């Protein structure tokens, strides 16, 4: 396998910049140019080309299934991760008096989708955090026999905290509670244990190096009943009585999926797999630890846990004037992400240790 870090010339736009903003969105690959041309040639071939599009979609299902440890028939492609979350939430047979559990710091799409359930008498138990840390024990303590769903991000988008999904999964096994894991900040840079989840969702435009599409993984062995509230021509088949929902995860694909996005995603996953996800994890985690340590040494209010087991690829600290920080960093040749009262710095397979050292060396001048 190739040696990490990955060559920066394999990416578009990294010639004169240190890109530390993958948690927002990454650069595209040079290989995406050929992938687009492949899509364009196929699209010009009418029905034959349309069938070729779906063949690529099926290839991508197989690639994604391998990344999340599920079977290809359990993978659906969606418009985005938020849509996938909503489809999972809509599939639960909610009853008045039921509840759902989510951490107060978790991603808005999950929290908002659950909050809408108040209209039908479902309580959302929003679990407070210990400072910036999500406590697994607190999440599990909030669950009872009426808890139908726990939503949690494998890697928290705000703080970069990496959670032990196996611990949550083991505690919920054998209960009536579904585990919905958002892997948007893990997929492509960390192993994703879809086999330990009932559902796993992800965006494609972050560490997976794709564009703005989504993934929904359904672990049918753990949670056999999944029927989203909507339906369309692609999620069902025609019958004498009207229609029948498809047997596999394509029941969550109401119409055409993003064919162009799948061509690009295939190139992305091919590239990631050429290095290996575990090798990428081993490369990135020490870089994230170095960022956390450097931020702490600079006296900043670090949000990411200091425990390496709770770190992934993002490191973050509280900061009020995020726009000024991002602008000063960019002027000096560094791309970082700043919103929600914090600065987030991300490493990926193209990030070198020298990039982290250079950022930390210049960090004081970005603080104003």
C-alpha positions as CSV (number, residue, x, y, z in Angstrom):
1,X,0.0,0.0,0.0
2,X,1.2,3.6,-0.6
3,X,2.8,5.4,2.3
4,X,1.0,8.2,4.2
5,X,0.7,11.1,4.0
6,X,-1.0,11.0,0.6
7,X,0.6,13.2,-2.0
8,X,-1.0,16.6,-2.1
9,X,-0.7,16.7,-5.9
10,X,-3.4,14.0,-5.9
11,X,-5.9,16.7,-4.8
12,X,-7.3,19.8,-6.4
13,X,-6.2,23.1,-4.9
14,X,-3.6,22.1,-2.3
15,X,-0.6,23.7,-4.1
16,X,-0.3,26.8,-2.0
17,X,-2.5,26.0,1.1
18,X,-2.4,23.9,4.2
19,X,-5.9,22.3,4.2
20,X,-7.0,21.6,7.8
21,X,-10.8,22.0,7.2
22,X,-11.9,18.5,6.1
23,X,-14.4,18.5,9.0
24,X,-16.2,21.1,7.0
25,X,-15.4,19.8,3.5
26,X,-12.3,18.4,1.8
27,X,-10.7,19.2,-1.5
28,X,-11.6,17.0,-4.4
29,X,-9.3,14.5,-6.0
30,X,-7.6,14.9,-9.3
31,X,-9.2,11.5,-10.1
32,X,-12.6,13.1,-9.9
33,X,-12.0,14.8,-13.2
34,X,-11.8,11.3,-14.9
35,X,-14.8,10.1,-12.9
36,X,-16.9,13.1,-14.2
37,X,-15.8,12.4,-17.7
38,X,-16.8,8.7,-17.3
39,X,-20.2,9.8,-16.0
40,X,-20.7,12.3,-18.9
41,X,-19.8,9.7,-21.5
42,X,-22.3,7.2,-20.0
43,X,-25.0,9.8,-19.6
44,X,-24.8,10.5,-23.4
45,X,-25.6,6.9,-24.1
46,X,-29.4,7.0,-23.4
47,X,-30.9,4.0,-21.8
48,X,-27.7,2.0,-22.0
49,X,-25.9,4.8,-20.1
50,X,-28.7,5.0,-17.5
51,X,-28.2,1.3,-16.8
52,X,-24.5,1.9,-16.5
53,X,-25.2,4.6,-13.9
54,X,-27.1,2.1,-11.8
55,X,-24.3,-0.4,-12.2
56,X,-21.9,2.1,-10.6
57,X,-24.4,2.8,-7.9
58,X,-24.4,-0.9,-7.1
59,X,-20.6,-0.9,-7.0
60,X,-20.6,2.0,-4.6
61,X,-23.1,0.1,-2.3
62,X,-20.6,-2.7,-2.1
63,X,-17.8,-0.3,-1.3
64,X,-19.8,1.4,1.4
65,X,-21.0,-1.9,2.8
66,X,-17.4,-2.9,3.3
67,X,-16.5,0.4,5.1
68,X,-19.4,0.0,7.6
69,X,-19.3,-3.8,8.0
70,X,-22.8,-4.4,6.5
71,X,-24.1,-6.2,3.4
72,X,-24.5,-4.3,0.2
73,X,-28.3,-4.8,0.2
74,X,-28.4,-3.0,3.5
75,X,-27.0,0.2,2.0
76,X,-29.2,3.1,0.7
77,X,-28.0,6.3,-1.0
78,X,-29.8,9.4,0.1
79,X,-29.7,13.1,-0.6
80,X,-27.7,13.8,2.6
81,X,-27.2,12.5,6.1
82,X,-30.1,14.7,7.5
83,X,-32.5,13.1,5.1
84,X,-31.3,9.6,6.1
85,X,-31.8,10.5,9.8
86,X,-35.4,11.7,9.1
87,X,-36.2,8.5,7.2
88,X,-35.0,6.4,10.2
89,X,-37.0,8.5,12.7
90,X,-40.1,8.2,10.5
91,X,-39.9,4.4,10.4
92,X,-40.3,4.0,14.2
93,X,-43.8,3.1,15.4
94,X,-43.9,5.9,17.9
95,X,-46.6,5.8,20.5
96,X,-47.6,8.5,23.1
97,X,-45.4,8.1,26.1
98,X,-42.4,6.8,24.2
99,X,-39.1,8.7,24.5
100,X,-35.9,9.2,22.5
101,X,-32.5,10.0,23.9
102,X,-29.9,12.3,22.5
103,X,-26.9,14.3,23.9
104,X,-27.3,18.0,24.2
105,X,-24.2,18.6,22.2
106,X,-25.0,16.2,19.4
107,X,-25.7,17.3,15.8
108,X,-28.7,19.5,15.1
109,X,-30.3,17.3,12.4
110,X,-30.7,14.4,14.9
111,X,-31.9,16.7,17.7
112,X,-34.4,18.5,15.5
113,X,-35.8,15.4,13.9
114,X,-36.5,14.0,17.4
115,X,-37.9,17.3,18.7
116,X,-40.7,17.1,16.1
117,X,-42.0,14.0,17.8
118,X,-43.3,16.2,20.7
119,X,-46.4,16.7,18.4
120,X,-47.4,13.1,18.8
121,X,-46.7,12.8,22.5
122,X,-43.1,11.5,22.4
123,X,-40.6,12.9,24.9
124,X,-37.0,13.7,23.9
125,X,-34.6,13.2,26.7
126,X,-31.8,15.6,26.0
127,X,-28.8,14.5,28.1
128,X,-26.6,17.3,29.5
129,X,-22.8,17.0,29.1
130,X,-19.9,17.3,31.4
131,X,-18.5,20.5,30.0
132,X,-17.8,19.6,26.4
133,X,-17.7,15.8,27.0
134,X,-20.6,13.5,26.2
135,X,-20.9,10.8,28.9
136,X,-22.0,7.4,27.6
137,X,-23.2,6.4,31.1
138,X,-25.4,9.5,31.1
139,X,-26.9,8.6,27.8
140,X,-27.6,5.0,28.9
141,X,-29.0,6.1,32.3
142,X,-31.6,8.2,30.4
143,X,-32.9,5.1,28.6
144,X,-35.8,3.0,30.0
145,X,-38.4,0.5,28.7
146,X,-40.1,3.3,26.7
147,X,-37.0,4.5,24.9
148,X,-37.4,3.7,21.2
149,X,-34.3,5.4,19.8
150,X,-30.9,6.7,20.8
151,X,-29.2,9.0,18.3
152,X,-25.5,9.6,18.7
153,X,-22.6,10.7,16.5
154,X,-19.5,8.4,16.4
155,X,-17.4,11.5,16.2
156,X,-19.0,14.7,17.5
157,X,-19.2,17.4,14.9
158,X,-18.8,20.2,17.4
159,X,-16.0,18.9,19.7
160,X,-14.3,16.1,17.8
161,X,-15.0,13.6,20.6
162,X,-14.9,10.0,19.5
163,X,-17.5,7.8,21.3
164,X,-17.3,4.1,22.1
165,X,-20.1,2.8,19.9
166,X,-19.5,-0.8,21.1
167,X,-20.2,0.1,24.7
168,X,-23.5,1.8,23.7
169,X,-24.4,-1.1,21.4
170,X,-23.8,-3.7,24.1
171,X,-25.9,-1.9,26.6
172,X,-28.9,-1.6,24.2
173,X,-28.7,-5.1,22.8
174,X,-31.9,-7.0,23.6
175,X,-33.9,-3.9,24.4
176,X,-36.6,-2.3,22.3
177,X,-34.3,0.7,21.6
178,X,-32.8,1.3,18.2
179,X,-29.3,2.7,18.0
180,X,-28.9,5.3,15.2
181,X,-25.3,6.3,14.7
182,X,-24.2,9.3,12.7
183,X,-20.8,8.5,11.2
184,X,-20.3,11.7,9.2
185,X,-17.1,12.6,10.9
186,X,-15.8,9.0,11.0
187,X,-16.5,7.4,7.6
188,X,-13.4,7.5,5.5
189,X,-11.0,8.2,8.4
190,X,-12.1,5.7,11.1
191,X,-13.5,2.2,11.1
192,X,-17.3,2.4,11.4
193,X,-19.0,-0.5,13.3
194,X,-22.2,-0.6,11.4
195,X,-22.7,-4.2,12.5
196,X,-23.0,-2.8,16.1
197,X,-25.7,-0.3,15.1
198,X,-29.3,-0.7,14.1
199,X,-28.9,2.2,11.6
200,X,-25.8,4.2,10.5
201,X,-26.0,7.3,8.5
202,X,-23.3,9.6,7.0
203,X,-22.6,12.5,4.7
204,X,-20.3,11.9,1.8
205,X,-18.6,15.3,1.5
206,X,-16.3,15.2,4.5
207,X,-13.7,12.5,5.3
208,X,-15.2,10.2,2.6
209,X,-13.9,12.7,0.0
210,X,-17.2,12.8,-2.0
211,X,-19.8,15.5,-2.6
212,X,-23.1,16.4,-1.0
213,X,-24.9,13.0,-0.9
214,X,-25.8,10.8,2.0
215,X,-25.6,7.2,3.1
216,X,-28.0,5.1,5.1
217,X,-27.0,1.7,6.5
218,X,-29.7,-0.6,7.8
219,X,-28.6,-3.5,10.0
220,X,-31.5,-5.8,9.3
221,X,-30.2,-8.6,11.5
222,X,-30.5,-6.3,14.6
223,X,-33.6,-4.3,13.5
224,X,-35.8,-6.2,11.0
225,X,-38.6,-3.6,10.8
226,X,-37.7,-0.6,8.8
227,X,-40.3,1.1,6.7
228,X,-39.8,4.8,6.1
229,X,-43.0,6.9,5.9
230,X,-42.5,7.9,2.3
231,X,-42.5,5.8,-0.9
232,X,-41.6,6.3,-4.6
233,X,-41.1,4.5,-7.8
234,X,-37.6,3.2,-6.9
235,X,-38.4,2.2,-3.3
236,X,-41.3,-0.1,-4.3
237,X,-42.4,-2.5,-7.0
238,X,-45.7,-2.6,-8.8
239,X,-48.3,-5.3,-7.8
240,X,-51.9,-6.0,-8.7
241,X,-53.0,-4.4,-5.5
242,X,-50.8,-1.3,-6.1
243,X,-47.2,-1.6,-4.8
244,X,-45.0,-3.5,-2.5
245,X,-42.0,-2.0,-0.6
246,X,-38.7,-3.4,-1.6
247,X,-37.1,-6.0,0.7
248,X,-33.7,-4.3,1.0
249,X,-32.5,-0.8,2.0
250,X,-33.5,0.6,-1.3
251,X,-36.9,1.1,0.3
252,X,-35.3,4.3,1.5
253,X,-34.5,5.5,-2.0
254,X,-37.7,7.0,-3.3
255,X,-36.4,7.9,-6.7
256,X,-33.1,8.3,-8.6
257,X,-30.1,8.6,-6.3
258,X,-27.3,11.1,-7.2
259,X,-25.7,9.3,-10.1
260,X,-22.9,11.8,-10.6
261,X,-22.1,11.7,-6.9
262,X,-21.8,7.9,-7.0
263,X,-19.2,8.1,-9.8
264,X,-17.2,10.6,-7.8
265,X,-17.7,8.6,-4.6
266,X,-16.4,5.4,-6.3
267,X,-13.2,7.2,-7.1
268,X,-13.0,8.5,-3.6
269,X,-13.4,5.1,-2.0
270,X,-11.0,3.5,-4.4
271,X,-8.4,6.1,-3.3
272,X,-9.1,5.7,0.4
273,X,-8.9,1.9,0.1
274,X,-5.6,2.1,-1.7
275,X,-4.1,3.3,1.7
276,X,-6.5,1.4,4.0
277,X,-8.9,2.9,6.5
278,X,-7.0,1.5,9.5
279,X,-3.7,3.0,8.2
280,X,-5.5,6.3,7.7
281,X,-6.7,6.1,11.3
282,X,-3.2,5.3,12.6
283,X,-1.8,8.3,10.6
284,X,-4.5,10.8,11.6
285,X,-5.0,10.1,15.3
286,X,-1.4,11.2,16.4
287,X,-1.9,14.4,14.4
288,X,-5.2,15.1,16.2
289,X,-3.5,14.5,19.5
290,X,-0.7,16.9,18.6
291,X,-3.3,19.5,17.8
292,X,-5.1,19.0,21.1
293,X,-1.9,19.2,23.0
294,X,-0.7,22.3,21.1
295,X,-4.0,24.1,21.7
296,X,-3.8,23.3,25.4
297,X,-0.2,24.5,25.6
298,X,-1.3,27.8,24.0
299,X,-3.8,28.3,26.9
300,X,-6.9,27.8,24.7
301,X,-10.2,26.4,26.0
302,X,-9.9,23.0,24.3
303,X,-13.2,21.2,23.6
304,X,-11.8,17.9,22.4
305,X,-11.0,15.3,25.1
306,X,-7.3,14.8,26.0
307,X,-7.8,11.0,26.1
308,X,-6.4,9.7,22.7
309,X,-9.2,7.0,22.7
310,X,-11.7,9.8,22.5
311,X,-10.0,11.5,19.6
312,X,-10.4,11.0,15.9
313,X,-9.4,13.6,13.2
314,X,-10.8,16.8,14.6
315,X,-9.6,19.1,17.3
316,X,-11.5,22.1,18.5
317,X,-11.4,25.0,20.9
318,X,-13.8,27.7,22.0
319,X,-13.5,31.0,20.2
320,X,-15.9,33.9,19.9
321,X,-14.6,35.7,16.8
322,X,-14.4,32.7,14.4
323,X,-14.7,34.8,11.2
324,X,-11.5,36.8,12.1
325,X,-9.6,33.7,13.1
326,X,-10.5,31.9,9.8
327,X,-9.6,34.9,7.7
328,X,-6.2,35.5,9.4
329,X,-5.4,31.8,9.0
330,X,-6.4,31.8,5.4
331,X,-4.3,34.9,4.7
332,X,-1.3,33.0,6.1
333,X,-2.0,29.9,4.0
334,X,-4.1,27.7,6.4
335,X,-7.7,26.6,5.9
336,X,-9.6,25.8,9.1
337,X,-13.3,25.8,10.1
338,X,-14.9,28.3,12.4
339,X,-18.6,28.4,13.5
340,X,-20.8,27.8,16.5
341,X,-18.4,29.6,18.8
342,X,-15.4,27.3,18.1
343,X,-12.5,26.7,15.8
344,X,-12.2,23.2,14.4
345,X,-9.0,21.9,12.9
346,X,-9.0,18.6,11.0
347,X,-6.4,16.2,9.7
348,X,-6.8,13.6,7.0
349,X,-4.7,11.3,4.9
350,X,-3.0,14.2,3.0
351,X,-2.1,16.0,6.2
352,X,1.6,15.9,7.2
353,X,3.1,16.3,10.6
354,X,4.9,19.4,9.3
355,X,1.4,20.9,8.5
356,X,0.4,20.5,12.1
357,X,3.7,21.9,13.4
358,X,3.4,24.9,11.1
359,X,-0.2,25.6,12.2
360,X,0.7,25.4,15.9
361,X,3.7,27.6,15.3
362,X,1.6,30.3,13.7
363,X,-1.4,29.8,16.0
364,X,-0.7,32.8,18.3
365,X,-0.8,35.3,15.4
366,X,-4.3,34.0,14.5
367,X,-5.6,34.7,18.0
368,X,-5.4,38.5,17.4
